[in-house]
Amino acid sequence: MQREVVLTGIGGQGVQLAAKTLAMAATAEGRQVMMSSHYGGEMRGGQTEASVVVSDGQLRPVPILESTWSAYVMHHRYWPGVAERLRAGGIAVVNSSVANEEITAPGVRIVPVAAGEVAVEVGSAMAAGFVLLGAFAALTGLAETDSLVEAMRQLVPPYRTQHLAVNEAALRAGAEVGAGLDPVGAPR
């Protein structure tokens, strides 16, 4: 079985790092993974989106996702384009700390996670993307928390190692939030 996720937000929210972390974690667990990144020319504040496709078997290459099973939504600004691609029966995990407009899609389970508040509780508002990723992974089963932590540790550059502990705490706190919700399941 193959599962797709579109990760979206505003540049500077850590969407690209979250996508790379998920892709590396799933790969480390023995799955086939494909990732694609799309973002505007702005360093901060512009649209950022990534696609990750995870499969337990042979991966069917899909360079641009015309439809997706799931979404990771850090901000509501680019939600309409993602909502159009979500298939009925899918899931969208939404950062309810920032997404202040109503997020809906027919036949899609919308899961609000107060990622910003949880990130502040673990020590850094900037870690909200990892909180949301931890919750998303716990809900979907696309990667284990320990695999996410290891991938994050590999991806954070040497000049940012002071953020490793809070990033790990954010991933684990998000996973705890996600574990407290009804899982949707992913192929294992």
N, C-alpha and C positions, 0 to 999 in steps of 0.2 A: 504494500500500500504506500502511496505517496501523499504527503501533506505539504501544503504551501502556506506561507505566512507573508503578509505585507506589513512592514514596519514603517510607520509614518510619524512625522512631527515637524518641528521647526529646527533648522540648523542650530547646533549648539546644545541640543537636548540629549545627545549621546545615542541617537538612533543608529547611526552607522556602527558605532562600537558595540551596541547591543546586538545588532545583526551579525557582526563578525564573531562575537562571543557565542551566540547560539549556533552558528555554522560550525565553528571549531569544536564545540562541545559535542554536537551530534556526530561529527566526523570521528572524534576520539572514542565514541561509543560504538563505532563500527558501521555507521550508516553512510549512505551515499548522500552528498549534499552539494547543492549549487546555490550560489549567492550572486546577487546583482545589486548594484547601488545606483541611485539616481538622486541628484541634488542640484540645486541652482548655483549660480556663480557667487552668491553671497557667502561669506564666512559664517555669519550668524543671522538668524531671523528669516531666512528663506526656506522654501520647501526642501525637505529631505525625506527620502524614501528608500527602502531597501526591500529586496525580495529574497527569501530563503526557501528552498525546496528541500525536503528531507524525505528519504525513502529507505525502507529496510531492504529493498531489492534493487534491481536495475533501475537506475534513474532515467526518466524520460526527460531529455533536455527541453526546457521551456525558458527561453531567454527573457521574455517579457510576459508576466502573468496577466492574462486576460481575465482570469477568474481565480479566486483563492478560497481556501477552506477557512483561513483565520486571519486576524489582524491584531497588531500591537499598535495602539494609538496614543501617542504622547500629547497631542494637541488637536483640537477640533477643526482647525483652519482647513486642513486638506482631507477631512473625513469624506465629503461627498464623492470624490474620485475613488476612494477605497470602498465605500459602501456599494457603489455600482458593481464592483468586482466580487464582492462576497457572495458565495453560494449559500442557498438555503440549507440549514442544518449546520452552518459554521458558527464560529465564535469570534468576538472582538473583545479584547481586554483593553480597557480604556483608563488612562490616567485622569481620574475624576477630580484631582487637585487642580488641573488646568483646563480640561475640556469642559467649558461652562455652557456650551450649547448642547441641546438635546442630540444624543447620538442614538440613531435607530437604523435598522435595516430589516426588511421583511424576512421572517424565518431565521434570523440570526440571533444567537444568544449574546447579549451585551453584558459584560462583566466590569462594573466600575471598581477600580482599585485606587485608593487615596495615596498614590505613590509619593507625592510631594510631602505629605504629612509623615508618612513612614520614613522617608529619607531624612527628614529633619530629626526624627526620633533617634535614628542610628548615627547621626552626626554630621550630615551634609545634604543640603537641599539639592546639590548637584548630582547626587546619586539616585535620583528618582527614576531614571531610565533603567538602572539595574534592579530597583525594587519591582518595576513593572515586568522586567524580563524574568525575574525569579517567580513572580506570580503566574505569568504566562506559561512558563515551562512546567510549573507544578500542575496547572490546570490541564495542559495538553499532553504532557508526557513526552514532549519532543526532545528533552535533554534533562539529565539529572543535575541537581544543584551542585554537587561536587565537581562535575564536568564543567559546568558554567564557571565556577570559581577558578578552576585550573586554566581554562581558556582565557578568562579575564586577566589572570596573572601573567600569561604569556603575551597578551596584547598591549597591556599598559606599558608605555615607553619608560626607560630608565629615569628620565627626569620627572616622572609623575608617580614614582613608587610610594610617595607619601599618602596616596589615595587608596592603596591596596586594601588596607584593613577596613576602611569604611565601605569600599566597593563590595568586599566580601560580605560585610554585615548587611548591606542593602540587598544583595542577592538572596541571602539566607532569610532575611525578614520578609521579602517578597514571596519566597517559596512558602514560608509559614502562612502568610495570608492566603496564597493560592491553595494550600493544602486544606484550609478550612472551608473551601468552597466545593461544590459538586464538580468533580473532574469530568472532562469530555473525552479524554482518552485519545491516544495516538497509536499508531502501529508500533509494536515491539517485536 
